[in-house]
Amino acid sequence: MGKLVDKDGNEINKDTLLWNGKSVTYLHTVTLSDDALKFKSLIIIINDRSVEVPIINGSIKNGGIVADYRCISVDIQSYNQGSKQLSFVGSLWTDSKTNSNTTLTEIYGRY
């Protein structure tokens, strides 16, 4: 994919790191460094995989991916725009009845 650059060759509108750390649980609650609603989507790095969740009309939607023979789901619980606090349930599903918690390491905003 091409990059958007300014007249000096500096990349603009590149992915922005909003949070990094380590959270191992089902319900992840983190405070982002910027307003999530400025972006088109969030890239959530969870269990060493990336899940892209779209932001449509000011609302952060749910997302998920297939990882190996399992599925990682991200279910947004809440986002407080004033405090920039995002809460979501991250689950690693091995079949229709069995899931486990997940390890969150980074969240990026994508323009």
C-alpha positions in Angstrom: 0.0 0.0 0.0 1.3 3.5 -0.8 2.2 6.1 1.8 0.8 9.6 2.0 3.6 12.0 2.5 4.0 15.8 2.8 6.2 18.0 0.6 9.3 17.0 2.6 8.6 13.3 2.3 7.4 12.8 5.9 4.6 10.2 6.2 1.3 11.6 7.3 -1.8 9.8 8.5 0.2 6.8 9.6 -1.0 4.4 12.3 -0.7 6.0 15.8 0.1 4.0 18.9 -2.7 4.8 21.4 -1.8 2.3 24.2 0.8 -0.3 24.9 1.5 -2.5 27.9 0.3 -5.9 29.0 -3.2 -6.9 30.1 -4.1 -10.5 30.6 -7.8 -11.0 31.3 -11.3 -11.2 29.6 -12.3 -7.6 30.2 -9.6 -5.2 29.1 -10.0 -1.6 30.3 -7.3 0.9 29.1 -6.9 4.6 28.8 -5.9 5.7 25.3 -3.4 8.5 24.6 -5.8 10.1 22.1 -9.5 10.1 21.1 -10.3 6.8 19.4 -13.1 8.5 17.4 -10.6 10.5 15.4 -9.7 7.3 13.5 -11.4 5.1 10.9 -10.5 1.9 12.9 -8.5 0.6 15.8 -5.9 -2.1 15.4 -5.9 -4.2 18.6 -2.8 -6.4 19.1 -4.1 -9.4 21.1 -2.4 -12.8 21.5 0.2 -11.7 19.0 -2.5 -11.2 16.3 -4.1 -8.1 15.0 -7.8 -7.5 15.1 -9.1 -4.4 13.2 -12.3 -2.9 14.6 -14.0 -0.3 12.5 -15.3 3.0 13.7 -18.5 4.0 11.9 -20.6 7.1 12.5 -18.8 7.7 15.9 -19.4 4.1 17.1 -16.6 1.5 17.7 -17.8 -1.8 16.3 -16.9 -5.4 17.3 -14.3 -7.5 15.5 -12.6 -10.8 15.3 -10.2 -13.0 13.4 -9.5 -16.6 12.8 -6.1 -17.5 14.3 -4.9 -21.0 13.6 -7.8 -23.3 14.4 -9.2 -20.8 17.0 -11.1 -17.5 16.8 -10.3 -14.3 18.7 -13.2 -12.1 19.3 -13.2 -8.4 20.5 -16.5 -7.2 21.9 -16.5 -3.5 22.7 -18.2 -2.8 26.0 -17.8 0.9 26.3 -15.8 4.0 25.3 -15.8 7.2 27.2 -14.7 10.0 24.9 -13.9 12.4 27.7 -11.6 10.1 29.6 -10.5 8.1 26.5 -11.2 4.9 28.4 -11.9 1.9 26.3 -13.4 -1.4 27.7 -13.8 -4.6 25.7 -14.0 -8.3 26.2 -11.3 -10.3 24.4 -11.9 -14.0 24.1 -9.9 -16.8 22.5 -12.4 -19.5 21.3 -11.3 -23.0 20.7 -14.8 -24.3 20.0 -18.4 -23.2 20.4 -18.3 -23.8 24.2 -14.7 -23.2 25.2 -12.9 -19.9 25.5 -10.1 -18.4 27.5 -8.8 -14.9 28.4 -6.5 -13.0 26.1 -3.2 -11.0 26.3 -3.5 -7.4 25.1 -0.3 -5.6 24.2 -1.0 -2.7 21.9 -3.7 -0.6 20.4 -3.2 1.6 17.3 -5.5 4.2 15.6 -5.7 4.0 11.8 -6.8 7.0 9.7 
